[in-house]
C-alpha cells in the first residue's frame, strides 16, 4: 500500500513532535539544531534565517547563545515540511 502525501506529512509531524517531547529543556540552543533535527538542518542555516528575520518566532538570547522555544521550533519545522 502506497502512502499518500497526507499520510507521509502526518508521519513526519509525528516524528517532529516526538523529538520535542523527548527534549529535556523547554528551549533549544542554536548549536543543538542538528542534534534535534537529526542533521536535517544546521545551526548555520538557522543563523542565516535569523539574520534575514525569517527564523523561528519568539527566539531569545542567553548570553551570546541564540535559543528557540521548543514549541516555536516545532511550528517552524512543520511549516517548512515538504513531502
Secondary structure, 3 states (H helix, E strand, C coil): CCCCHHHHHHHHHHHHHHHHHHCCCCEEEHHHHHHHCCCCCCHHHHHHHHHCCCCCCCCEEECCEEEEEHHHHHHHHHHCCCC
